[in-house]
Amino acid sequence: MNRRRSDSAAAFAFLAPDGLGLLLFVLVPTALALVVGLFDVDGFGNVEWAGLDNFRLMAGDGLLWRSFGITAMYALMFVPLTFVVALGLALLVRDHFPGVGAVRAALFLPNAVSLVVIGLLWQFMLTDKTGVVSRISAAVGLEGVSWLGDPGLALFTLVLISVWFLMGYQMLIFLGGLQDIPREYYDAATVDGAGRWHRFRHVTWPMLRPTSFFVLVTATINAVAGLQAFDLVFVTTSGGPANATSTVVYYAYQQAFQFGRLGYAAAICALLVVLLGAVTAGLFALTRGGRFDHA
């Protein structure tokens, strides 16, 4: 009994910093957003009770629902793409070979740089006609393509930049999961005649379920409300062209700091948190939290 209490105390001690951070930086701001969403706040000291008016306004805001649609499209492209790329890279650098440490560091390097710097760098390289990417595109027969200026390409371009930025971090998460798989499982599968694909399907993939669940959830949160959803949009496209890259968090920023509608922006953020929580709960239920068992 004493040993169990000691283990429980140690577990709570390790969880306390994350729990405190979750309380201070997620739960409290979410509660404040819900409260502020009940008022008309213009940022200049004028505060008036609005009740549910801000939430009613959202129902008829076509630009808001378009932003939700753009965010959904972004997430549907970004999440599976970064998942597959990160897992593939982790499989490539799992085994030791000369220079593997340098390769891992190079793949992770973009994530160590500020996303604002990343956005400015890619904006420079994607500049029409003069950017290095535009010149390479013209050299291979894609002359005149505007990667950030075409409403049909801008969002997909941001997805590719986001994958390049985050793939190194997700790769390290997968790499940790791969290195935790006992080598004996692979040896037993090899003895049974399993090839590389069968070893991945029947050993690697099942054992990576908890890691895959973590990557899936964090990638979804990043796509909906992470730095890519705001910083990258703010720096590269400012929601354009023709609002083609205006995500929900960027739209909320516009309402708050460009149009002085802080109460309405808070209501949007509160709704976004609720929807994101519902999506996360759905993923948890669908995958059973990445558990190994099928029960």
Secondary structure as the mmCIF struct_conf table of DSSP 4:
data_model
#
loop_
_struct_conf.conf_type_id
_struct_conf.id
_struct_conf.beg_label_comp_id
_struct_conf.beg_label_asym_id
_struct_conf.beg_label_seq_id
_struct_conf.end_label_comp_id
_struct_conf.end_label_asym_id
_struct_conf.end_label_seq_id
HELX_RH_AL_P HELX_RH_AL_P1 ASN A 2 LEU A 22
HELX_RH_PI_P HELX_RH_PI_P1 LEU A 23 LEU A 27
HELX_RH_AL_P HELX_RH_AL_P2 VAL A 28 VAL A 36
TURN_TY1_P TURN_TY1_P1 GLY A 37 LEU A 38
STRN STRN1 PHE A 39 VAL A 41
BEND BEND1 GLY A 43 GLY A 45
STRN STRN2 VAL A 47 TRP A 49
TURN_TY1_P TURN_TY1_P2 GLY A 51 LEU A 52
HELX_RH_AL_P HELX_RH_AL_P3 ASP A 53 ALA A 59
TURN_TY1_P TURN_TY1_P3 GLY A 60 GLY A 60
HELX_RH_AL_P HELX_RH_AL_P4 GLY A 62 LEU A 92
BEND BEND2 VAL A 93 ASP A 95
TURN_TY1_P TURN_TY1_P4 PRO A 98 GLY A 99
HELX_RH_AL_P HELX_RH_AL_P5 VAL A 100 PHE A 108
HELX_RH_3T_P HELX_RH_3T_P1 LEU A 109 ALA A 112
BEND BEND3 VAL A 113 VAL A 113
HELX_RH_AL_P HELX_RH_AL_P6 LEU A 115 MET A 125
TURN_TY1_P TURN_TY1_P5 LEU A 126 LEU A 126
TURN_TY1_P TURN_TY1_P6 ASP A 128 THR A 130
BEND BEND4 GLY A 131 GLY A 131
HELX_RH_AL_P HELX_RH_AL_P7 VAL A 132 ALA A 139
TURN_TY1_P TURN_TY1_P7 VAL A 140 GLY A 141
TURN_TY1_P TURN_TY1_P8 GLU A 143 GLY A 144
TURN_TY1_P TURN_TY1_P9 TRP A 147 GLY A 149
TURN_TY1_P TURN_TY1_P10 PRO A 151 LEU A 153
HELX_RH_AL_P HELX_RH_AL_P8 ALA A 154 GLN A 179
TURN_TY1_P TURN_TY1_P11 ASP A 180 ASP A 180
BEND BEND5 ILE A 181 ILE A 181
HELX_RH_AL_P HELX_RH_AL_P9 ARG A 183 VAL A 191
TURN_TY1_P TURN_TY1_P12 ASP A 192 GLY A 193
HELX_RH_AL_P HELX_RH_AL_P10 ARG A 196 ARG A 199
HELX_RH_PI_P HELX_RH_PI_P2 PHE A 200 THR A 204
HELX_RH_AL_P HELX_RH_AL_P11 TRP A 205 MET A 207
TURN_TY1_P TURN_TY1_P13 LEU A 208 LEU A 208
HELX_RH_AL_P HELX_RH_AL_P12 ARG A 209 ALA A 225
BEND BEND6 GLY A 226 GLY A 226
HELX_RH_AL_P HELX_RH_AL_P13 LEU A 227 LEU A 227
HELX_RH_PI_P HELX_RH_PI_P3 GLN A 228 LEU A 232
HELX_RH_AL_P HELX_RH_AL_P14 VAL A 233 THR A 236
TURN_TY1_P TURN_TY1_P14 THR A 237 GLY A 239
BEND BEND7 PRO A 241 PRO A 241
TURN_TY1_P TURN_TY1_P15 ALA A 242 THR A 245
HELX_RH_AL_P HELX_RH_AL_P15 VAL A 248 TYR A 253
HELX_RH_PI_P HELX_RH_PI_P4 GLN A 254 GLN A 258
BEND BEND8 PHE A 259 PHE A 259
HELX_RH_AL_P HELX_RH_AL_P16 LEU A 262 THR A 287
HELX_RH_3T_P HELX_RH_3T_P2 ARG A 288 GLY A 290
BEND BEND9 PHE A 292 PHE A 292
#
